[in-house]
Amino acid sequence: MIPDDDLSRSLTVADPDDPGTTYISLVGNTYAMLITGEQTDGRYCLIDMRVPDGGGPPPHRHDFEEMFTILEGEIEFTFRGTKHVARAGTTVNVPANAPHNFRNVSGAPARMLCMCTPAGQDEYFLRIGDVLAGKDAPPPTLSQDELMERRRRAGELAPAYRSEFL
């Protein structure tokens, strides 16, 4: 039996160029929070990731599914120690709990959509990253102490967001 329509929830239309979009600088990447867990009742979140050449997170794992669709460029994913190159048009699903990371090794900027299910990664990124004025705003110039503080905070908050760095 399908439940009744939940009239408290509304249609969400996400546009990365909307001035109300929140942009986060994290590990040199720019992430646009397109659809948040708050908007989906925690079911998933959708993040538009702009990854400069050489950009990407350190090896990690988490207990939620993560799916990436490459929109521009190419990204090298390392999944359980094996490298895979994904080009524009490709979708990659990382199963929950699997060790992985990605890196843009293409020599040019790349862009991809990332869906996490259930949501939570959006909130984690907001707590550990730096809010930017827009998608083209440069990342903040951080001192060594500020970089260390960001890393400390990311590691400290990771367990609350069902993640760990490897």
C-alpha positions as CSV (number, residue, x, y, z in Angstrom):
1,M,0.0,0.0,0.0
2,I,1.4,3.4,-1.0
3,P,1.1,6.0,1.8
4,D,-0.9,9.3,1.2
5,D,0.9,12.2,-0.4
6,D,2.9,14.2,2.2
7,L,1.6,17.7,1.6
8,S,4.2,19.2,3.9
9,R,6.9,18.4,1.3
10,S,7.2,20.6,-1.8
11,L,8.8,20.3,-5.2
12,T,12.5,21.2,-5.3
13,V,14.1,22.7,-8.4
14,A,17.9,22.9,-8.2
15,D,19.9,25.3,-10.3
16,P,23.6,25.7,-9.6
17,D,23.4,29.2,-11.0
18,D,20.7,30.2,-8.5
19,P,22.0,33.0,-6.3
20,G,20.5,31.1,-3.3
21,T,22.8,28.1,-3.9
22,T,25.3,27.5,-1.1
23,Y,28.9,26.9,-2.3
24,I,31.5,25.3,-0.1
25,S,35.3,25.2,-0.6
26,L,36.6,21.9,0.6
27,V,40.1,20.4,-0.1
28,G,40.5,22.8,-3.0
29,N,37.2,21.8,-4.6
30,T,34.0,23.9,-4.9
31,Y,30.8,22.1,-3.9
32,A,27.3,23.4,-4.6
33,M,24.7,22.1,-2.3
34,L,21.9,21.5,-4.9
35,I,19.5,19.4,-2.9
36,T,19.9,18.9,0.9
37,G,18.8,16.3,3.2
38,E,16.5,18.8,4.8
39,Q,14.7,19.1,1.5
40,T,14.4,15.3,1.0
41,D,13.5,14.3,4.6
42,G,17.0,12.8,4.9
43,R,16.6,10.4,2.0
44,Y,19.5,11.8,-0.1
45,C,21.4,14.9,-1.0
46,L,22.8,16.1,-4.3
47,I,26.0,18.0,-4.6
48,D,27.5,19.6,-7.8
49,M,31.3,19.1,-7.4
50,R,33.8,21.3,-9.3
51,V,37.2,19.7,-9.0
52,P,40.3,21.5,-10.2
53,D,43.2,19.5,-11.8
54,G,44.8,17.6,-8.9
55,G,41.8,18.1,-6.7
56,G,40.0,15.4,-4.7
57,P,39.6,14.1,-1.1
58,P,41.9,11.8,0.8
59,P,41.1,8.0,1.0
60,H,38.0,7.5,3.1
61,R,35.0,5.3,3.6
62,H,31.4,5.8,5.0
63,D,28.3,3.7,5.6
64,F,26.2,5.3,2.9
65,E,26.0,4.9,-0.9
66,E,27.6,7.6,-3.0
67,M,27.0,7.9,-6.8
68,F,28.8,10.2,-9.1
69,T,27.9,11.3,-12.7
70,I,30.8,13.0,-14.5
71,L,29.5,16.1,-16.3
72,E,32.8,17.5,-17.6
73,G,36.3,16.2,-17.8
74,E,37.5,13.0,-16.2
75,I,38.1,11.7,-12.7
76,E,40.2,8.9,-11.5
77,F,38.5,6.9,-8.8
78,T,40.5,4.5,-6.5
79,F,38.1,1.8,-5.3
80,R,39.5,-0.8,-2.9
81,G,43.0,0.0,-4.2
82,T,42.2,-0.3,-7.9
83,K,42.1,2.8,-10.2
84,H,39.3,3.5,-12.6
85,V,39.0,6.5,-15.0
86,A,35.5,7.9,-15.5
87,R,34.9,10.4,-18.3
88,A,32.0,12.8,-19.0
89,G,28.8,10.8,-19.3
90,T,29.9,8.0,-17.0
91,T,28.2,7.2,-13.7
92,V,30.1,5.6,-10.8
93,N,28.5,4.1,-7.7
94,V,30.5,3.5,-4.6
95,P,28.9,1.0,-2.3
96,A,28.6,1.8,1.4
97,N,31.7,1.0,3.6
98,A,34.1,0.5,0.6
99,P,37.4,2.4,0.8
100,H,37.7,4.9,-2.0
101,N,38.8,8.4,-3.1
102,F,38.9,10.3,-6.4
103,R,41.3,12.7,-8.0
104,N,41.2,14.9,-11.1
105,V,44.3,13.9,-13.0
106,S,43.1,15.1,-16.4
107,G,45.1,18.4,-16.6
108,A,41.8,20.4,-16.7
109,P,38.9,21.2,-14.4
110,A,36.2,18.5,-14.0
111,R,32.6,18.6,-12.8
112,M,30.4,15.9,-11.4
113,L,27.1,15.4,-9.6
114,C,27.3,13.4,-6.3
115,M,24.3,11.8,-4.7
116,C,24.6,10.4,-1.2
117,T,21.9,8.2,0.2
118,P,20.9,8.7,2.9
119,A,21.7,12.4,3.3
120,G,24.2,13.8,5.8
121,Q,27.3,14.4,3.6
122,D,25.8,17.8,2.7
123,E,25.6,18.8,6.4
124,Y,29.1,17.4,7.1
125,F,30.6,19.5,4.2
126,L,28.8,22.6,5.5
127,R,30.4,22.1,9.0
128,I,34.0,21.5,7.7
129,G,34.2,23.6,4.6
130,D,34.3,27.4,3.9
131,V,31.3,29.1,2.4
132,L,32.0,30.8,-0.9
133,A,30.3,33.8,-2.5
134,G,29.6,31.7,-5.7
135,K,30.8,29.0,-8.0
136,D,33.5,31.1,-9.5
137,A,34.8,32.5,-6.2
138,P,38.4,31.5,-5.4
139,P,38.9,29.2,-2.4
140,P,40.2,31.1,0.6
141,T,43.9,31.3,1.1
142,L,44.5,29.4,4.4
143,S,47.5,29.5,6.6
144,Q,49.1,26.3,7.7
145,D,47.4,26.6,11.1
146,E,44.0,27.1,9.4
147,L,44.6,24.1,7.2
148,M,45.5,22.0,10.2
149,E,42.3,23.2,12.0
150,R,40.2,22.2,9.0
151,R,41.8,18.7,9.0
152,R,41.3,18.4,12.8
153,R,37.7,19.4,12.6
154,A,37.0,17.0,9.6
155,G,38.5,14.1,11.5
156,E,36.7,15.0,14.8
157,L,33.3,15.3,13.1
158,A,33.7,12.3,10.7
159,P,32.3,9.6,13.1
160,A,29.2,11.7,13.7
161,Y,28.6,11.6,9.9
162,R,29.4,7.9,9.6
163,S,32.7,8.5,7.9
164,E,36.4,7.7,8.5
165,F,39.6,8.7,6.8
166,L,42.1,6.0,5.9
